[in-house]
Each structure stands twice: as structure tokens, then as C-alpha cells.
Amino acid sequence: LKYDRILACGGSWMVKKDLIQAGNFDRIQDLTRQAAGIVAEVRG
């Protein structure tokens, strides 16, 4: 995310459909944490 004023974004397109359909929210949460960690590293 290029803009520091963006606090969050969301959408079902962000994870694979099968994870949502299976209710695998723990895995979705793990993937979200990984993505947030990458953003934090890039931003420094």
C-alpha cells in the first residue's frame, strides 16, 4: 500500500475461494498476518 492513510482493505478476492467456502478462517488469518508483515518490512 503506497498511501500511509489507508488503514485497511478487504475483499473476498484476497484469498482463494476454497478457503472461504471451507470456513478456514484460521488459515485466512495466518495469510493476512504474513501479508501485513511483508508490508511492515517494505515500509520500514
N, CA, C and O atoms as a CHARMM CRD file, in Angstrom:
* protein
*
  176
    1    1 LEU  N      0.84900  -1.17600   0.00000 PROA 1      0.00000
    2    1 LEU  CA     0.00000   0.00000   0.00000 PROA 1      0.00000
    3    1 LEU  C      0.88800   1.23100   0.00000 PROA 1      0.00000
    4    1 LEU  O      1.71300   1.42800   0.89300 PROA 1      0.00000
    5    2 LYS  N      0.70600   2.02400  -0.98800 PROA 2      0.00000
    6    2 LYS  CA     1.56200   3.18800  -1.16500 PROA 2      0.00000
    7    2 LYS  C      1.17800   4.34100  -0.24000 PROA 2      0.00000
    8    2 LYS  O      2.03500   5.13600   0.14700 PROA 2      0.00000
    9    3 TYR  N     -0.08700   4.43800   0.11300 PROA 3      0.00000
   10    3 TYR  CA    -0.57000   5.58700   0.85900 PROA 3      0.00000
   11    3 TYR  C     -0.64700   5.28900   2.34700 PROA 3      0.00000
   12    3 TYR  O     -1.27300   4.31300   2.76000 PROA 3      0.00000
   13    4 ASP  N     -0.00900   6.13100   3.15000 PROA 4      0.00000
   14    4 ASP  CA     0.00900   5.89300   4.59100 PROA 4      0.00000
   15    4 ASP  C     -1.33500   6.16400   5.26100 PROA 4      0.00000
   16    4 ASP  O     -1.49800   5.85900   6.44200 PROA 4      0.00000
   17    5 ARG  N     -2.28500   6.72100   4.54800 PROA 5      0.00000
   18    5 ARG  CA    -3.60500   6.99500   5.11100 PROA 5      0.00000
   19    5 ARG  C     -4.58200   5.82400   4.94300 PROA 5      0.00000
   20    5 ARG  O     -5.69900   5.87000   5.45800 PROA 5      0.00000
   21    6 ILE  N     -4.17200   4.80100   4.24100 PROA 6      0.00000
   22    6 ILE  CA    -5.02100   3.61700   4.08900 PROA 6      0.00000
   23    6 ILE  C     -4.80400   2.73100   5.30700 PROA 6      0.00000
   24    6 ILE  O     -3.70000   2.23800   5.53900 PROA 6      0.00000
   25    7 LEU  N     -5.86100   2.53400   6.07900 PROA 7      0.00000
   26    7 LEU  CA    -5.75800   1.73900   7.29500 PROA 7      0.00000
   27    7 LEU  C     -6.01600   0.26700   7.04400 PROA 7      0.00000
   28    7 LEU  O     -5.42100  -0.59100   7.69600 PROA 7      0.00000
   29    8 ALA  N     -6.89000  -0.02900   6.11100 PROA 8      0.00000
   30    8 ALA  CA    -7.24200  -1.42400   5.84700 PROA 8      0.00000
   31    8 ALA  C     -7.88600  -1.54100   4.47500 PROA 8      0.00000
   32    8 ALA  O     -8.38200  -0.56300   3.91500 PROA 8      0.00000
   33    9 CYS  N     -7.86800  -2.72900   3.96000 PROA 9      0.00000
   34    9 CYS  CA    -8.59000  -3.02800   2.73400 PROA 9      0.00000
   35    9 CYS  C     -9.09300  -4.46100   2.85000 PROA 9      0.00000
   36    9 CYS  O     -8.56100  -5.25200   3.62900 PROA 9      0.00000
   37   10 GLY  N    -10.08400  -4.78000   2.09800 PROA 10     0.00000
   38   10 GLY  CA   -10.63600  -6.12500   2.20500 PROA 10     0.00000
   39   10 GLY  C    -11.37400  -6.52400   0.95200 PROA 10     0.00000
   40   10 GLY  O    -11.59900  -5.72100   0.04600 PROA 10     0.00000
   41   11 GLY  N    -11.73600  -7.76100   0.92900 PROA 11     0.00000
   42   11 GLY  CA   -12.48200  -8.28700  -0.20000 PROA 11     0.00000
   43   11 GLY  C    -12.29400  -9.79500  -0.29400 PROA 11     0.00000
   44   11 GLY  O    -11.24400 -10.32700   0.06700 PROA 11     0.00000
   45   12 SER  N    -13.29600 -10.45400  -0.77100 PROA 12     0.00000
   46   12 SER  CA   -13.20800 -11.90600  -0.89300 PROA 12     0.00000
   47   12 SER  C    -12.18500 -12.32400  -1.94600 PROA 12     0.00000
   48   12 SER  O    -11.74300 -13.47300  -1.94700 PROA 12     0.00000
   49   13 TRP  N    -11.80900 -11.43100  -2.82400 PROA 13     0.00000
   50   13 TRP  CA   -10.82900 -11.71700  -3.86300 PROA 13     0.00000
   51   13 TRP  C     -9.41300 -11.84300  -3.30700 PROA 13     0.00000
   52   13 TRP  O     -8.50000 -12.22600  -4.03700 PROA 13     0.00000
   53   14 MET  N     -9.22000 -11.53200  -2.05100 PROA 14     0.00000
   54   14 MET  CA    -7.87700 -11.53000  -1.47400 PROA 14     0.00000
   55   14 MET  C     -7.39100 -12.91500  -1.06500 PROA 14     0.00000
   56   14 MET  O     -6.19300 -13.11300  -0.86100 PROA 14     0.00000
   57   15 VAL  N     -8.29000 -13.85900  -0.94300 PROA 15     0.00000
   58   15 VAL  CA    -7.91000 -15.23500  -0.60600 PROA 15     0.00000
   59   15 VAL  C     -8.62700 -16.19000  -1.55400 PROA 15     0.00000
   60   15 VAL  O     -9.60300 -15.82200  -2.20900 PROA 15     0.00000
   61   16 LYS  N     -8.13100 -17.40400  -1.61500 PROA 16     0.00000
   62   16 LYS  CA    -8.74900 -18.38700  -2.50300 PROA 16     0.00000
   63   16 LYS  C    -10.15900 -18.73400  -2.03300 PROA 16     0.00000
   64   16 LYS  O    -10.44000 -18.83600  -0.83900 PROA 16     0.00000
   65   17 LYS  N    -11.00900 -18.90600  -3.00100 PROA 17     0.00000
   66   17 LYS  CA   -12.42500 -19.18800  -2.75300 PROA 17     0.00000
   67   17 LYS  C    -12.61900 -20.41000  -1.85300 PROA 17     0.00000
   68   17 LYS  O    -13.50200 -20.41900  -0.99500 PROA 17     0.00000
   69   18 ASP  N    -11.79800 -21.43300  -2.05000 PROA 18     0.00000
   70   18 ASP  CA   -11.97200 -22.65700  -1.26600 PROA 18     0.00000
   71   18 ASP  C    -11.71400 -22.44300   0.22000 PROA 18     0.00000
   72   18 ASP  O    -12.31200 -23.12400   1.05300 PROA 18     0.00000
   73   19 LEU  N    -10.83100 -21.50800   0.56500 PROA 19     0.00000
   74   19 LEU  CA   -10.59700 -21.20700   1.98100 PROA 19     0.00000
   75   19 LEU  C    -11.84000 -20.60200   2.62200 PROA 19     0.00000
   76   19 LEU  O    -12.18700 -20.93500   3.75500 PROA 19     0.00000
   77   20 ILE  N    -12.49800 -19.72300   1.89900 PROA 20     0.00000
   78   20 ILE  CA   -13.71700 -19.09400   2.41000 PROA 20     0.00000
   79   20 ILE  C    -14.83300 -20.12200   2.50700 PROA 20     0.00000
   80   20 ILE  O    -15.52100 -20.21000   3.52300 PROA 20     0.00000
   81   21 GLN  N    -15.00600 -20.89200   1.45000 PROA 21     0.00000
   82   21 GLN  CA   -16.08700 -21.88200   1.43400 PROA 21     0.00000
   83   21 GLN  C    -15.91600 -22.92800   2.53000 PROA 21     0.00000
   84   21 GLN  O    -16.90000 -23.40100   3.10000 PROA 21     0.00000
   85   22 ALA  N    -14.67300 -23.28800   2.82500 PROA 22     0.00000
   86   22 ALA  CA   -14.40400 -24.28700   3.85500 PROA 22     0.00000
   87   22 ALA  C    -14.45900 -23.69100   5.25800 PROA 22     0.00000
   88   22 ALA  O    -14.39200 -24.41500   6.25200 PROA 22     0.00000
   89   23 GLY  N    -14.58000 -22.36500   5.33100 PROA 23     0.00000
   90   23 GLY  CA   -14.59500 -21.71300   6.64100 PROA 23     0.00000
   91   23 GLY  C    -13.24100 -21.79300   7.33000 PROA 23     0.00000
   92   23 GLY  O    -13.15900 -21.80200   8.55800 PROA 23     0.00000
   93   24 ASN  N    -12.19000 -21.85100   6.53700 PROA 24     0.00000
   94   24 ASN  CA   -10.83700 -21.98800   7.06600 PROA 24     0.00000
   95   24 ASN  C    -10.28600 -20.61100   7.46200 PROA 24     0.00000
   96   24 ASN  O     -9.31400 -20.12100   6.88700 PROA 24     0.00000
   97   25 PHE  N    -10.92700 -20.01800   8.44400 PROA 25     0.00000
   98   25 PHE  CA   -10.59900 -18.65000   8.82500 PROA 25     0.00000
   99   25 PHE  C     -9.27900 -18.54900   9.58100 PROA 25     0.00000
  100   25 PHE  O     -8.65500 -17.48800   9.59300 PROA 25     0.00000
  101   26 ASP  N     -8.84700 -19.63800  10.21200 PROA 26     0.00000
  102   26 ASP  CA    -7.52900 -19.61900  10.84700 PROA 26     0.00000
  103   26 ASP  C     -6.43400 -19.45900   9.79400 PROA 26     0.00000
  104   26 ASP  O     -5.48600 -18.69800   9.99000 PROA 26     0.00000
  105   27 ARG  N     -6.56600 -20.17100   8.68800 PROA 27     0.00000
  106   27 ARG  CA    -5.58400 -20.06000   7.59600 PROA 27     0.00000
  107   27 ARG  C     -5.64400 -18.67300   6.95800 PROA 27     0.00000
  108   27 ARG  O     -4.61000 -18.08800   6.63500 PROA 27     0.00000
  109   28 ILE  N     -6.84800 -18.15800   6.78100 PROA 28     0.00000
  110   28 ILE  CA    -7.00500 -16.81100   6.22700 PROA 28     0.00000
  111   28 ILE  C     -6.33600 -15.79500   7.14900 PROA 28     0.00000
  112   28 ILE  O     -5.67600 -14.86700   6.68200 PROA 28     0.00000
  113   29 GLN  N     -6.50400 -15.97000   8.44300 PROA 29     0.00000
  114   29 GLN  CA    -5.87700 -15.06400   9.41100 PROA 29     0.00000
  115   29 GLN  C     -4.35000 -15.16500   9.32600 PROA 29     0.00000
  116   29 GLN  O     -3.65900 -14.14700   9.37700 PROA 29     0.00000
  117   30 ASP  N     -3.82400 -16.38100   9.19700 PROA 30     0.00000
  118   30 ASP  CA    -2.37800 -16.56200   9.05400 PROA 30     0.00000
  119   30 ASP  C     -1.85100 -15.85500   7.80500 PROA 30     0.00000
  120   30 ASP  O     -0.83000 -15.16900   7.85500 PROA 30     0.00000
  121   31 LEU  N     -2.54800 -16.02700   6.69500 PROA 31     0.00000
  122   31 LEU  CA    -2.13500 -15.37800   5.45000 PROA 31     0.00000
  123   31 LEU  C     -2.18700 -13.85800   5.57100 PROA 31     0.00000
  124   31 LEU  O     -1.33200 -13.15400   5.03400 PROA 31     0.00000
  125   32 THR  N     -3.19000 -13.36500   6.27600 PROA 32     0.00000
  126   32 THR  CA    -3.32400 -11.92700   6.48600 PROA 32     0.00000
  127   32 THR  C     -2.17100 -11.39000   7.31700 PROA 32     0.00000
  128   32 THR  O     -1.62300 -10.32900   7.01600 PROA 32     0.00000
  129   33 ARG  N     -1.80600 -12.11500   8.35500 PROA 33     0.00000
  130   33 ARG  CA    -0.66900 -11.70000   9.19200 PROA 33     0.00000
  131   33 ARG  C      0.62700 -11.68200   8.38100 PROA 33     0.00000
  132   33 ARG  O      1.44100 -10.76900   8.51800 PROA 33     0.00000
  133   34 GLN  N      0.81000 -12.69300   7.54100 PROA 34     0.00000
  134   34 GLN  CA     2.00100 -12.73600   6.69500 PROA 34     0.00000
  135   34 GLN  C      2.05000 -11.53100   5.76200 PROA 34     0.00000
  136   34 GLN  O      3.09400 -10.89800   5.60700 PROA 34     0.00000
  137   35 ALA  N      0.93100 -11.22200   5.15100 PROA 35     0.00000
  138   35 ALA  CA     0.86800 -10.07700   4.23300 PROA 35     0.00000
  139   35 ALA  C      1.14800  -8.77400   4.96900 PROA 35     0.00000
  140   35 ALA  O      1.87700  -7.91800   4.46800 PROA 35     0.00000
  141   36 ALA  N      0.57200  -8.62300   6.15400 PROA 36     0.00000
  142   36 ALA  CA     0.80500  -7.40800   6.94600 PROA 36     0.00000
  143   36 ALA  C      2.27600  -7.30400   7.34200 PROA 36     0.00000
  144   36 ALA  O      2.83400  -6.20700   7.37000 PROA 36     0.00000
  145   37 GLY  N      2.89900  -8.42500   7.64500 PROA 37     0.00000
  146   37 GLY  CA     4.31800  -8.42600   7.98500 PROA 37     0.00000
  147   37 GLY  C      5.18300  -7.98900   6.81700 PROA 37     0.00000
  148   37 GLY  O      6.15100  -7.24800   6.99400 PROA 37     0.00000
  149   38 ILE  N      4.83800  -8.44300   5.63500 PROA 38     0.00000
  150   38 ILE  CA     5.57900  -8.04000   4.43400 PROA 38     0.00000
  151   38 ILE  C      5.44900  -6.53700   4.20400 PROA 38     0.00000
  152   38 ILE  O      6.43100  -5.86600   3.88700 PROA 38     0.00000
  153   39 VAL  N      4.24800  -6.01800   4.36200 PROA 39     0.00000
  154   39 VAL  CA     4.02700  -4.57800   4.19500 PROA 39     0.00000
  155   39 VAL  C      4.84700  -3.80100   5.21600 PROA 39     0.00000
  156   39 VAL  O      5.46400  -2.79200   4.87600 PROA 39     0.00000
  157   40 ALA  N      4.85900  -4.26000   6.46100 PROA 40     0.00000
  158   40 ALA  CA     5.62400  -3.57600   7.50700 PROA 40     0.00000
  159   40 ALA  C      7.12100  -3.57900   7.17600 PROA 40     0.00000
  160   40 ALA  O      7.80400  -2.57600   7.38600 PROA 40     0.00000
  161   41 GLU  N      7.62700  -4.69300   6.66300 PROA 41     0.00000
  162   41 GLU  CA     9.04200  -4.76500   6.28000 PROA 41     0.00000
  163   41 GLU  C      9.36600  -3.80100   5.15000 PROA 41     0.00000
  164   41 GLU  O     10.37400  -3.09600   5.19400 PROA 41     0.00000
  165   42 VAL  N      8.51600  -3.77200   4.15000 PROA 42     0.00000
  166   42 VAL  CA     8.75100  -2.91000   2.99100 PROA 42     0.00000
  167   42 VAL  C      8.71600  -1.43800   3.39000 PROA 42     0.00000
  168   42 VAL  O      9.52000  -0.63200   2.92200 PROA 42     0.00000
  169   43 ARG  N      7.77900  -1.10900   4.25500 PROA 43     0.00000
  170   43 ARG  CA     7.65600   0.29200   4.68200 PROA 43     0.00000
  171   43 ARG  C      8.77500   0.70500   5.62600 PROA 43     0.00000
  172   43 ARG  O      9.08500   1.89100   5.74600 PROA 43     0.00000
  173   44 GLY  N      9.37500  -0.26100   6.28900 PROA 44     0.00000
  174   44 GLY  CA    10.47700   0.03400   7.20300 PROA 44     0.00000
  175   44 GLY  C      9.96500   0.51900   8.47500 PROA 44     0.00000
  176   44 GLY  O     10.74300   0.82300   9.37900 PROA 44     0.00000
